Amino acid sequence: MSDNTTHPDCLMCVQEKSGQDAAVFRDNLWAGEIVTGMEVPGWFVLRARRHAERITGLDDAELDTLGRRARDLTAAVTEVTGAPATYLMVFGENHKHFHALIAARGDDVPADRRSGNILSLVTERADRSAAAEMLPAVREAYARHASATPSADGSTPPRLAEA
């Protein structure tokens, strides 16, 4: 992590103590993973590894890499799920620690549960086992997407989480 600052009462900070079993990747700045309480198959969270509140709390290095990490994780989730839409949502209201929910939306999601209403699926479709089953394929797809384009700053792609 770029900064050891974590808050013990912050859900996103607590993820730092979780094992690699829920992670697609973790690098020094970012983690892409299944987060406790959001275990809907095809949903992943991209979170800053240090406690940075809202997008305005990100430092230059985090801002410089956010777009690439969001693009690559969204592409991997879309590829694996075959979803016709994959949302990237940032609120920061309930959990101020900067994170984005990447949520695949399948054809089976009714119209009244699409767009922002997709969040209601967290209680309707949570299934930790099914979410975890998807993880190896998303890791593999993420590795391909993350290594497909060299970073403008010459940095190496983020390392994959070990299963």
Disulfide bonds with the S-S distance in Angstrom:
none
